Amino acid sequence: MNTTQSPPLLRVLVVDDDGLARRGTAQQLSAAGYPVRDASHAQQALTMLEDGGTDLVLTDIRMPSMDGFELLSTLRQRHPQVDVVLMTAFGSVSSAVDAMQQGAVDYLLKPFRFAELQARLQRVAERRAAHRRLAALEAMVDEPGRFGLVGRSAGLQRVRERIALFAGHPAPVLVTGETGTGKELVARALHEAGPRRGRPFIAVACGAIPRDLAESYFLGHERGAFTGATQRRTGVFEQADGGTLLLDDVDDLPADLQVKLLRVLQEGVVQRLGGAGEHPVDVRVVATTKVDLEGQVQARRFRPDLYYRLRGLEIEVPALRLRGDDVVLLTEYFLRVLAAAQGRPSASLAPETIACLLDCTWPGNVRELRRSVEAADALAQGGEVRPEHFPAAVARHDHPRRPYSLHLEGAGPLHLNDLVRQFEDEIIGWAMAEAHGQQSKAAELLGVPRTTLQSKLNRA
């Protein structure tokens, strides 16, 4: 049984200087249930449109004073939410092309059968309904407080809460997380949710800047400061004045530049290369890192004073494998976005595909998921998305999902016994929480005798 609801009938305004044709079309639309009004010329139509009660204008092209193309152009500026269908008895292929290029949704040649008009209106109604569904989806994942971060997991909710708390604060923010988790999205959300929105947002990939150009890139230079400096150039701090500067992968900054960056953060001024004066800047810095920055400090690869300056406010973005059903929500969201961009219905997910998505560890996180969904959607061709449509690394089921993850990049020397003890304590803590403090149930969860668990709980 088909339970799909038809979109509501469009509210139509018929515009035609031919009274007989205008009234005839309006009467047929009214008899078919369409809310309809009519106007004898374009200016009258523009006046009637001010009340906001129109979805579509069906207008003749050849009219005195203002023709249909001029009316279309005016509507694109004043009422972009209103669709326009042009009609004429003097049609040609070139006129149709012009109409569509100028923003009309369709084109009819007079005389036309009412059934043909109804079919065109139905297509417009279906397209408008699809756009509304997409807008509703985007609103669901981008409502105030969500900041465009799709998902319902506890980890992502903590990220949203911290964005809301930190957005209006002037202090630097350190955003941590694995590659592809969406750290730049968090940085942009901090900017857009705070008082600096509308001001510059400058994103800098710290690892992509040549070392010999890094100081000039950040601080700027005066003309003649070095060979090739033929004119003054402002650095990214001055470009971001009043706004936000994102330092992506801040751990990639050279040590000498870390010193200069610290001075800017402490004193709020920059001195261009070759310049004598200082220039005040008001910049909110957001830094991201995919490594353990504290470990980098201990390994003497990152300045401790800069680290403590950056980490006053911190947001940790969870890996996708730790976000549970968010992977399915994200997949459905990406499929809807892809379908809307191509003007077609969204593809559906086969049940075994959902299991495959949940089973994958997603080492590339949300970035990997998005690229995989794009590939799967292209292969599914609008039909049901199955596991074999995904890249081979995703579609395989021969990789059991690990219940834990290790973050050892940049950690430096490790003490195995201490790590094992810490890991064991965390697992026991998880089991006791799951068992609500009942030792026998926790021991069952861990697969160990109760006496073994008790001895571990009682150790010093």
MOTAZI-V694797 format. One record per pair of residues at least 12 apart in sequence whose C-alpha atoms are under 10 Angstrom apart, sorted by the first residue. I is the first residue (numbers start at 0). J is the second residue. Records with the same first field share a line. If there is no record, write none. Layout:
I=J  J
//
This chain:
5=121  124  125  128
6=121  122  123  124  125  126  127  128  129
7=33  121  124  125  127  128
8=31  32  33  34  54  120  121  124  125
9=32  33  34  35  53  54  55  56  120  121  123  124  127
10=28  32  33  34  35  36  52  53  54  55  56  81
11=25  28  29  33  34  35  36  37  52  53  54  55  56  57  81  82  83  120
12=25  34  35  36  37  38  44  47  48  52  53  54  55  56  57  58  83
13=25  28  35  36  37  38  39  40  44  55  56  57  58  59  84
14=36  37  38  39  40  41  42  43  44  56  57  58  59  60  62  67  70  85  86
15=37  38  39  40  41  44  57  58  59  60  61  62  63  66  67  86  87
16=38  39  40  41  58  59  60  61  62  63
17=39  40  59  61  62
18=37  38  39
20=109  110
21=36  37  38  39  57  58  59
22=36  37  38  39
24=37  57  112  113  116
25=37  57
27=113  117
28=113  116  117
31=113  117
33=117
34=52  53  54
35=52  53  55  56
36=52  53  56
37=56  57  58
38=58
39=58  62
40=58  59  62  63  64  65  66  67  70
41=58  59  62  63  64  65  66  67  69  70  71  73
42=64  65  70
44=56  58  70
45=70  73  74  77  78
48=74  77  78  81
49=77  78
51=78  80  81
52=81
53=78  80  81  82
54=78  80  81  82  83  123  124  127
55=80  81  82  83  84  104  120  123  124
56=70  71  74  81  82  83  84  85  103
57=82  83  84  85  86  105  106  107  116  120
58=70  71  83  84  85  86  87  106  107
59=84  85  86  87  88  106  107  108  109
60=84  85  86  87  88  89  90  94  98
61=86  87  88  89
67=83  84  85  86  87  98
68=85  94  97  98  101  102  103
69=101
70=83
71=83  84  85  98  101  102  103
72=101  102  103
74=102
75=101  102  103
79=102
80=127
81=103
82=102  103  104  105  123  124  127
83=98  99  102  103  104  105  106  123
84=98  99  102  103  104  105  106  107  116  119  120  123
85=98  99  103  104  105  106  107  108
86=98  105  106  107  108  109  110  111
87=106  107  108  109  110  111
88=107  108  109  110  111
89=108  109
90=106  107  108  109
91=108
94=106
95=107  108
104=119  120  122  123
105=119  120  122  123
106=119
107=119
126=339  342  343  344
129=335  338  339  342  343  344  345
130=339  342
132=335  339
133=332  335  336  338  339
136=332  335  336
137=149  332  335  336
140=328  329  332
143=159  163  192
144=156  159  160  161  162  163  188  192
145=158  159  160  162  163  188
146=158  159  162  163  184  185  187  188  189  191  192
147=159  184  185  188
148=181  184  185  188  329
149=325  326  328  329  330  332
150=322  323  324  325  326  327  328  329  332
151=322  323  324  325  328
152=317  321  322  323  324  325  326
153=317  321  322  323
154=315  316  317  318  319  321  322  323
155=315  316  317  318  319  321  322  325
157=314  315  316  317
158=174  185  313  314  315  316  317
159=185  188  189  314  316
160=314
161=185  189  312  313  314  315
162=185  186  188  189  190  192  193  313  314
163=188  189  192  193
164=189  192  193  312
165=189  190  192  193  312  313  314
166=186  188  189  190  191  192  193  194  195
167=189  190  192  193  194  195
168=189  193  194  283  312
169=193  194  195  243  281  282  283  284
170=264  282  283  284  285  308  309  310  311  312
171=243  244  245  264  282  283  284  285  286  308  309  310  311  312  313
172=186  189  245  283  284  285  286  287  308  309  310  311  312  313  314
173=186  245  246  249  284  285  286  287  288  292  306  307  308  309  310  311  312  313  314  315
174=186  247  248  285  286  287  288  289  309  310  312  313  314  315  316
175=248  286  287  288  289  290  291  292  310  313  314  315  316  317
176=287  288  289  290  291  314  315  316  317  318  406
177=287  288  289  290  315  316  317  318  319  362  363  364  406
178=248  288  289  290  318  362  363  364  365  366  367
179=289  316  318  319  361  362  363  364  365  366  367  368  369
180=289  315  316  317  318  319  362  363  364  365  366  367
181=316  317  318  319  364  365  366
182=247  248  286  287  288  289  314  315  316  317
183=202  245  246  247  285  286  287
185=285  287  314  315  316
186=200  202  243  244  245  246  247  284  285  286  287  314
187=200  201  202  243  244  245  285
189=243  283  285
190=242  243  244  245  283  284  285
191=243
193=242
194=241  242
195=241  242  243  282  283
196=241  242  243
197=241  242
198=239  240  241  242  243
199=238  239  240  241  242  243  244  282
200=238  239  240  241  242  243  244  245  282  283
201=235  236  238  239  240  242  243  244  245  246  284
202=235  239  243  244  245  246  247  285  286
203=216  217  235  244  245  246  247  248  249  286
204=245  246  247  248  249  251  252  287
205=245  246  247  248  249  250  251  252  253  286  287
206=246  247  248  249  250  251  252  253
207=247  248  251  252
208=251  252
210=252  253  255  256
213=234  252  253  255  256
214=234  253  255  256  257  259  260  271  272
215=228  232  233  234  235  271  272  273
216=232  233  234  235  236  271  272
217=233  234  235  236  237  238  256  259  260  269  271
218=232  233  234  235  236  237  238  256  259  260  263  268  269  270  271  272  278
219=231  232  233  234  235  236  237  238  269  270  271  272  273  274
220=232  233  234  270  271  272  273  274
221=233  270  271  272  273  274  275
222=272  273  274
223=272  273  274
224=271  272  273  274
225=272  273
228=273
231=271  272  273  274
232=271  272
233=269  271  272
234=269  270  271  272
235=282
236=260  263  267  268  269  279  280  281  282  283  284
237=268  269  271  278  279  280  281  282
238=280  282
239=280  281  282  283  284
240=279  280  281  282  283
241=280  281  282  283
242=280  281  282  283  284
243=281  282  283  284  285
244=282  283  284  285  286
245=282  283  284  285  286  287
246=284  285  286  287  288
247=285  286  287  288  289
248=286  287  288  289  290
249=285  286  287  288  289  290  292  301  306  309
250=286  287  288  289  290  291  292  295  296  300  301  302  306
251=288  300  301
252=300  301
253=300  301
254=299  300  301  302
255=302
257=301  302  304  305  306
258=302  304  305
259=305
260=305
261=302  304  305  306  308  309
262=305
263=279  280  281  282
264=280  281  282  283  284  305  308  309
265=305  308
266=279  280
267=279  280  281  282
268=280  281  282
284=309
285=309  310  312  313
286=309  310  313
287=309  313  314  315
288=315
289=406  408  409
290=406  407  408  409  410
291=406  407  408  409  410  411
292=306  310  408  409  410
293=306  307  310  409  410
294=407  408  409  410  411  412
295=408  409  410  411
296=409  410  411
297=409  410  411  412
298=409  410  411  412
300=409
317=364
318=360  361  362  363  364  365  404
319=357  359  360  361  362  363  364  365  366  367  368
320=356  357  358  359  360  361  362  363  364  365  400  401  402  403  404
321=360  361  364  402  403  404
322=357
323=356  357  358
324=353  356  357
325=357
326=353  356  357  359  361  364  365  368
327=348  352  353  354  356  357
329=365  368  369  372
330=348  353  356  365  368  369  371  372  373
331=345  346  347  348  372
332=345  369  372
333=345  368  369  370  372  373  376
334=346  347  348  369  372  373  375  376  381  384
335=347
337=372  373  376  377
338=376  381
343=381
344=381  382
345=376  381  382  383
346=375  376  379  380  381  382  383  384
347=376  379  381  382  383  384  385
348=382  383  384  385  386
349=382  383  384  385  386
350=383  384  385  386
351=384  385  386
352=383  384  385  386  387  388  389  394
353=384  385  386
354=386  396
355=385  386  387  389  393  394  395  396
356=368  386  389  393  394
357=400
358=393  394  395  396  397  398  399  400  401
359=392  393  394  395  396  397  398  399  400  401
360=393  398  399  400  401  402  404
361=392  393  400
367=393
368=389  393
370=389  390
371=388  389  390  391  392  393
372=384  388  389  390
373=388  389
374=388  389  390
375=387  388  389  390
376=388  389
377=389
403=422  426
423=455
424=455  456
426=445
427=441  442  444  445  452  455  456
428=441  456
429=441  444  445
430=442  443  444  445
431=444  445
438=450  452  453  456
439=452  453
//
